[in-house]
Amino acid sequence: MSTLPASATPKLLQMLNWIFRPLAYMETNGHRYGDLFRARGLYNTVFVSHPEAIRFLLTNDTNGIFTAPGETNEILRPLLGGNSLMLLSGQAHRQRRQLVMPPFHGERLKVYADLIRDITREAMIGFSPQTPFQARKLMQKITMRVILQAVFGLHQGDRYQRLQTLLAQRLDMASKPLASTLLFFPILRTDLGPWSPGGRALALAGEIDDLLYAEIRERRQALAADRNDILSLLLQARNEDGNGLSDEELRDELMTLLVAGHETTATALAWALYWSHRDPAIKARIREEIAEANATDHPLQLTKLPYLEAVCKETLRIYPVALLTFARRLEQPADLLGHSLEPGTTLMGCIYLLHHREDLYPQPQQFRPQRFLERQYSAFEFMPFGAGARRCVGAALAMYELKIVLGTLLAEFDLSLSSDQPVVPERRGVTLGMKGGVDMVFAGRRTPVASALV
């Protein structure tokens, strides 16, 4: 057995590279050390990018070989709260996941198709020909409204408007590369008064909590069995002992769903708009597929179109919003890819390096949706939402949203890129985003649009 390779770069410099140059950090170390290397700057974590090694890592956390400790996500506590699914471990995590999962799967998802389509149409009201806009900001507006309406069950009113504003401000505080240091260096989150980053974050969090708790209390007092938003379903959910979620637990799960489902989906949609307009043939093929399936007025049909799905998958492959899987901790000695690992070792699947393996994705830097029509990838070869017990609970809803929003925009509106300059990826908080946000121009409507939801 060989010694596990580790970068010799000083720890602080590794951490700064990881914060400000994450792709270069992974690519350099992956090229230098291969499928397994120790990243000393990132809490002494081992990065794994071989699909079979990732399979071993993510499928052995129920037999004592690995655990999936929630405390490795501690940097998210100030944003999500201590009761978040992401911070729970062991039996508490399994029970919460069983409670939270049902609203995001099967028949439940179908009720959101029309809502997502109508929110997309409504976001385009007021656009006139030759109006410039930034794709990411528009997608943030759409995904925030999907969260507020489909997840929180809010459709109008002062609380809806206030939450829309405050949540966007709170998330934006941690999204820029420099602001990301607040997440990785806890001392910077200290409340030094209203003008300090820590003070502003705490003040915003307090205002948001007041609004969320007021909504939870009102909905609990007037629980309606016929409502299908996710908050209503979570209010009714019970575990095997007959217990439901407390107000604090509901608040933390709502924040978790917001953080996991707003910025991430908005970023993916902005990338999808960029790639589909960078190559006119891609946009044309999507439109042709939608027209042949008569899916323009049937948003559920958009979720079943193979080429549209391939474009969404390739978008999530080339620049995955989540760069790493949730951490696993080794609980007993194990051998992995010819290396002996000691108990206590923390490992993460490196999604970005996995998605750029030449043996899986020839010419990985090229945007080629057809690769997903030519080959079926396993859950450990293509994994934008992670895999195993920590896979994103909202993955199915996110794919629904990607396909319906992108399909609606391409079928019903003419858009174009403002520049032929390539868009550059950059860190946004704990995720991968883009620099600039994709500048575009609205050229006009392609089809008459029915009145959208307000």
C-alpha positions in Angstrom: 0.0 0.0 0.0 1.3 3.5 -0.9 1.2 6.7 1.1 -1.7 8.9 0.5 -0.5 11.9 -1.6 -1.0 15.3 -0.1 -0.3 18.8 -1.4 2.9 20.3 0.0 1.4 23.9 -0.3 1.1 25.7 3.1 -2.3 25.1 4.6 -3.4 28.8 4.7 -2.5 29.2 1.0 -4.4 26.0 0.2 -7.5 27.4 2.0 -7.2 30.7 0.1 -6.8 28.9 -3.2 -9.9 26.8 -2.3 -12.0 29.9 -1.5 -10.9 32.1 -4.4 -9.7 29.6 -7.1 -11.6 26.4 -6.4 -11.5 24.9 -10.0 -7.8 25.6 -10.4 -7.1 24.2 -6.9 -8.9 20.9 -7.8 -7.6 20.6 -11.3 -4.0 21.2 -10.2 -4.1 18.7 -7.4 -6.1 16.2 -9.4 -3.6 16.3 -12.3 -0.6 16.1 -9.9 -1.9 13.4 -7.5 -4.6 11.5 -9.3 -7.9 10.1 -8.0 -7.2 10.5 -4.3 -5.4 13.3 -2.5 -5.3 15.0 0.8 -6.4 18.6 0.8 -4.8 19.9 4.0 -6.2 23.4 3.6 -9.8 22.1 3.7 -9.9 20.7 7.2 -7.4 17.9 6.2 -9.9 16.3 3.9 -9.3 13.6 1.3 -10.7 14.4 -2.1 -12.0 11.4 -4.1 -12.7 11.5 -7.8 -12.8 7.9 -9.0 -16.4 6.6 -9.5 -15.8 3.2 -7.9 -14.1 4.8 -5.0 -16.9 7.3 -4.6 -19.4 4.4 -4.7 -17.5 2.7 -1.9 -17.4 6.0 0.0 -21.1 6.8 -0.3 -22.7 3.3 0.1 -20.9 2.2 3.3 -22.2 4.6 5.9 -24.8 2.1 7.3 -22.5 -0.8 8.0 -20.0 0.9 10.3 -17.2 1.6 7.8 -18.1 5.2 7.3 -20.4 7.7 9.0 -21.9 10.9 7.5 -21.5 13.3 10.4 -23.6 16.5 10.2 -21.0 18.5 12.2 -18.8 18.6 9.1 -21.4 21.1 7.7 -21.0 23.4 10.8 -20.1 26.4 8.7 -23.7 26.4 7.5 -25.2 26.6 11.1 -25.4 30.5 11.1 -27.4 30.4 7.9 -29.5 27.2 8.3 -29.8 26.7 12.1 -28.8 23.8 14.2 -31.9 21.7 13.4 -31.3 21.6 9.7 -31.2 18.2 8.0 -27.7 19.0 6.8 -26.4 19.3 10.3 -28.1 16.1 11.7 -26.3 12.8 12.1 -27.1 9.1 12.5 -30.6 8.1 13.5 -31.7 11.7 13.9 -30.7 12.4 10.3 -32.5 9.2 9.0 -35.7 10.0 10.8 -35.8 13.6 9.6 -35.0 12.6 6.1 -37.9 10.1 6.1 -40.2 12.9 7.3 -39.0 15.5 4.8 -38.7 13.4 1.6 -42.3 12.6 0.6 -43.3 16.1 -0.6 -40.5 16.0 -3.1 -41.3 12.8 -5.0 -43.8 11.0 -7.2 -47.2 12.4 -7.8 -46.6 15.3 -5.4 -44.3 17.0 -7.9 -46.8 17.1 -10.7 -48.9 19.8 -8.9 -46.0 22.2 -9.2 -45.6 22.0 -13.0 -48.2 24.7 -13.9 -47.0 26.9 -11.0 -43.4 26.9 -12.2 -44.5 27.6 -15.8 -46.8 30.5 -14.7 -44.1 32.0 -12.4 -41.7 32.0 -15.4 -44.2 33.7 -17.7 -45.1 36.2 -15.0 -41.4 37.1 -14.5 -41.2 38.2 -18.2 -44.1 40.6 -17.9 -42.9 44.1 -18.6 -40.0 43.1 -20.9 -40.1 45.1 -24.1 -38.0 44.4 -27.2 -34.3 45.2 -26.8 -34.5 45.2 -23.0 -31.1 44.2 -21.6 -31.1 41.9 -18.5 -28.8 39.7 -16.5 -29.8 36.0 -16.7 -28.8 35.1 -13.2 -30.8 37.9 -11.6 -33.9 37.0 -13.6 -33.4 33.3 -12.6 -33.0 34.3 -9.0 -36.3 36.1 -9.2 -38.0 33.1 -10.6 -36.5 30.5 -8.2 -37.2 32.7 -5.2 -40.9 32.9 -6.2 -41.0 29.1 -6.7 -39.6 28.6 -3.2 -42.0 31.1 -1.7 -45.0 29.7 -3.4 -44.4 26.0 -3.8 -42.4 25.5 -0.6 -43.5 28.2 1.8 -47.0 28.5 0.4 -46.9 32.3 0.2 -48.4 33.9 -2.9 -49.0 37.6 -2.1 -49.1 40.1 0.6 -46.7 42.1 2.8 -45.1 39.0 4.3 -44.4 37.6 0.8 -42.9 40.8 -0.5 -40.8 41.3 2.7 -39.5 37.8 2.7 -38.6 38.0 -1.0 -36.5 41.1 -0.3 -34.9 40.0 3.0 -34.1 36.4 1.9 -32.4 37.7 -1.3 -30.3 40.1 0.7 -29.3 37.4 3.3 -28.2 34.9 0.6 -26.4 37.6 -1.4 -24.3 38.4 1.7 -22.6 35.0 1.5 -22.5 34.5 -2.2 -19.6 36.7 -3.5 -16.1 35.2 -3.4 -14.8 37.7 -0.8 -17.9 37.3 1.3 -17.4 33.6 1.3 -14.6 34.1 3.8 -17.4 34.7 6.3 -18.3 31.0 6.0 -14.8 29.6 6.1 -13.4 31.9 8.9 -15.9 32.0 11.7 -14.2 34.9 13.5 -15.3 37.2 10.7 -18.9 36.5 11.6 -18.5 38.2 15.0 -21.1 40.9 15.6 -19.1 44.1 15.9 -22.1 46.3 15.5 -24.6 47.2 12.7 -22.0 48.2 10.2 -20.0 44.9 10.5 -20.7 41.9 8.2 -21.5 39.8 11.2 -23.8 42.4 12.7 -25.7 42.9 9.4 -26.1 39.1 8.9 -27.5 38.7 12.4 -30.0 41.6 12.0 -31.2 40.2 8.7 -31.6 36.7 10.2 -33.6 38.1 13.0 -36.1 39.9 10.7 -36.4 36.8 8.5 -37.0 34.6 11.6 -39.8 36.9 12.8 -41.6 36.5 9.5 -41.1 32.8 9.2 -42.2 32.0 12.8 -45.3 34.2 12.3 -46.2 32.3 9.1 -45.6 28.9 10.8 -47.8 29.8 13.8 -50.6 31.1 11.7 -50.5 28.0 9.4 -50.4 25.6 12.4 -53.4 27.3 13.9 -55.4 27.1 10.7 -54.0 23.9 9.1 -55.7 23.1 5.8 -55.6 19.5 4.6 -56.2 20.6 0.9 -53.1 22.8 0.6 -50.2 21.2 -1.3 -47.3 23.6 -0.6 -44.4 21.9 1.1 -44.7 23.8 4.4 -48.3 22.5 4.7 -47.2 19.0 4.0 -44.4 19.2 6.6 -46.8 20.6 9.2 -48.9 17.5 8.7 -46.0 15.0 8.6 -45.5 12.6 11.5 -42.8 10.1 12.3 -43.4 6.6 13.4 -43.9 7.8 17.0 -46.6 10.2 15.9 -44.5 13.3 16.5 -44.2 16.2 14.0 -41.7 19.0 13.6 -41.4 21.8 16.1 -41.5 25.5 15.0 -37.8 25.7 15.3 -37.3 22.5 13.2 -39.7 23.8 10.5 -37.9 27.1 10.4 -34.5 25.4 9.9 -35.8 23.1 7.2 -37.4 26.0 5.4 -34.1 27.8 5.4 -32.3 24.7 4.2 -34.7 24.2 1.3 -34.3 27.9 0.5 -30.5 27.8 0.5 -30.3 24.5 -1.3 -33.0 25.3 -3.9 -32.8 29.0 -4.7 -29.3 30.1 -5.5 -28.3 26.7 -6.8 -31.2 26.3 -9.2 -30.9 30.0 -10.3 -27.2 29.5 -11.1 -27.9 26.3 -13.1 -30.7 28.0 -15.1 -28.4 31.0 -15.9 -25.8 28.5 -17.2 -28.4 26.7 -19.2 -29.5 29.9 -20.8 -25.9 30.7 -21.6 -25.1 27.4 -23.2 -28.3 27.1 -25.1 -27.8 30.6 -26.7 -24.0 30.2 -27.2 -24.8 27.5 -29.7 -27.9 28.3 -31.8 -28.2 24.6 -32.8 -28.9 23.6 -29.2 -31.6 26.2 -28.9 -33.1 25.2 -32.2 -33.2 21.5 -31.3 -34.9 22.2 -28.0 -37.6 24.3 -29.7 -38.1 21.6 -32.3 -38.5 18.9 -29.6 -41.0 21.1 -27.7 -43.0 21.8 -30.8 -43.1 18.1 -31.9 -44.4 17.1 -28.4 -46.9 20.0 -28.4 -45.5 20.8 -24.9 -45.7 24.6 -24.9 -49.0 24.7 -23.0 -48.4 21.4 -21.1 -45.5 22.0 -18.7 -45.5 18.5 -17.4 -44.6 17.3 -20.9 -41.5 19.5 -20.7 -40.2 17.2 -18.0 -40.3 14.2 -20.3 -38.3 15.6 -23.3 -35.0 13.7 -23.7 -32.9 16.4 -25.4 -34.1 19.1 -23.1 -33.2 16.9 -20.2 -29.8 16.2 -21.8 -29.1 19.9 -22.0 -30.0 20.3 -18.3 -27.8 17.4 -17.3 -24.8 18.7 -19.4 -25.3 22.1 -17.7 -25.0 20.4 -14.3 -22.1 18.3 -15.4 -19.7 20.9 -16.9 -20.0 23.3 -14.0 -21.7 21.5 -11.1 -23.2 23.9 -8.6 -22.1 21.6 -5.7 -18.4 20.9 -6.0 -18.2 18.2 -3.4 -20.3 15.6 -1.8 -21.1 15.7 1.9 -18.3 14.4 4.0 -17.9 10.9 5.2 -15.7 9.9 8.2 -13.9 6.6 8.2 -14.6 4.6 11.4 -12.3 1.6 10.8 -9.2 0.9 8.8 -9.8 0.6 5.0 -8.0 0.4 1.7 -9.0 2.7 -1.1 -7.4 2.7 -4.6 -4.3 1.2 -3.2 -4.0 3.5 -0.2 -4.3 2.5 3.5 -6.6 4.9 5.4 -6.8 5.3 9.1 -10.0 5.7 11.2 -10.9 9.3 11.7 -10.0 10.2 8.1 -12.6 12.6 6.5 -13.3 12.1 2.8 -15.4 13.9 0.2 -16.4 12.9 -3.4 -15.1 15.6 -5.7 -18.0 16.1 -8.1 -16.2 18.6 -10.3 -13.2 16.3 -11.0 -15.5 13.3 -11.4 -17.5 15.2 -14.1 -14.3 16.1 -15.9 -12.8 12.7 -16.2 -11.7 12.0 -19.8 -12.6 8.3 -19.5 -16.2 9.2 -18.6 -16.7 12.4 -20.6 -14.4 12.7 -23.6 -13.4 16.3 -24.2 -14.9 17.3 -20.8 -14.5 21.1 -21.4 -16.9 21.0 -24.3 -20.6 21.4 -23.8 -22.1 18.3 -25.5 -25.6 17.5 -24.4 -25.7 14.5 -26.8 -23.3 12.6 -24.5 -26.3 12.0 -22.3 -28.3 10.5 -25.2 -25.4 8.3 -26.2 -24.7 6.8 -22.8 -26.4 6.0 -19.5 -24.3 7.2 -16.5 -24.5 5.6 -13.1 -25.3 7.4 -9.9 -21.6 7.5 -9.1 -20.5 8.8 -12.5 -23.0 11.7 -12.8 -24.0 13.1 -9.5 -24.8 16.8 -9.4 -27.0 16.3 -6.4 -24.7 14.0 -4.5 -25.5 10.4 -3.8 -26.3 8.0 -1.0 -27.9 8.9 2.3 -27.0 12.6 1.9 -28.3 13.1 -1.7 -30.2 16.3 -2.0 -33.8 15.8 -1.0 -35.0 18.3 -3.5 -33.1 16.9 -6.5 -36.3 15.8 -8.4 -38.0 19.2 -7.9 -34.8 21.0 -9.0 -34.8 19.0 -12.3 -38.5 19.7 -12.8 -37.8 23.4 -12.3 -34.8 23.4 -14.7 -36.7 21.7 -17.5 -39.9 23.7 -17.2 -38.3 27.1 -16.8 -35.7 26.6 -19.6 -38.3 25.0 -21.9 -40.8 27.8 -21.3 -38.3 30.5 -21.9 -36.9 29.0 -25.1 -40.3 28.1 -26.5 -42.1 31.4 -25.8 -39.5 34.1 -25.9 -36.6 35.3 -28.1 -33.5 36.0 -26.1 -29.9 36.6 -27.1 -26.5 36.9 -25.5 -25.1 40.5 -25.2 -21.6 39.4 -25.9 -19.6 36.5 -27.4 -17.1 36.6 -24.5 -17.1 33.3 -22.5 -18.7 33.4 -19.1 -16.2 32.5 -16.3 -17.2 30.3 -13.3 -16.4 31.6 -9.8 -17.3 30.7 -6.3 -20.6 31.9 -4.8 -20.6 31.0 -1.1 -20.2 27.2 -0.8 -21.3 26.7 -4.4 -19.9 27.3 -7.9 -21.5 30.2 -9.7 -20.5 32.5 -12.5 -18.7 35.8 -12.8 -21.0 38.6 -14.2 -24.3 36.6 -14.3 -24.7 36.3 -18.2 -25.8 39.5 -19.9 -28.6 39.0 -22.3 -31.2 40.9 -24.4 -34.9 40.3 -24.7 -35.9 40.4 -28.3 -39.6 39.6 -28.1 -42.3 37.0 -27.5 -42.6 34.0 -29.8 -46.1 32.9 -28.8 -49.2 34.5 -27.1 -48.9 34.1 -23.4 -51.9 33.4 -21.2 -52.4 35.5 -18.1 -49.8 34.3 -15.5 -50.2 33.9 -11.8 -49.6 37.1 -9.8 
